[in-house]
């Protein structure tokens, strides 16, 4: 669940997906494909790491993980925290622009051609 408000810093002349309000520190992806983690209280940079791809979708926090979905259809999964820790990277094989949706323990992913429901 959410334990702290997320801090967000975006350039006024660039559109950027918003932060994932997981807890402090809070990662967010700018369009440059670098995941940036900021301390929610101070706004100070904790870490920054290139995850690749172009990102229109907002990051999503669910089940203790943060999901970044690129326009190229690659989903990068991170553990939130003070160090970059990639848990998984998966490709769906089609373009994606929409943010992931979470409902009833499932993740819904909309690509150009298909709608996916993912769950254990």
Secondary structure as UniProt FT lines:
FT   TURN            12..13
FT   STRAND          26..29
FT   TURN            31..32
FT   STRAND          34..38
FT   TURN            40..42
FT   STRAND          45..50
FT   STRAND          60..62
FT   TURN            63..64
FT   STRAND          65..69
FT   TURN            71..72
FT   STRAND          74..79
FT   STRAND          86..91
FT   STRAND          101..103
FT   TURN            104..105
FT   STRAND          106..110
FT   STRAND          115..118
//
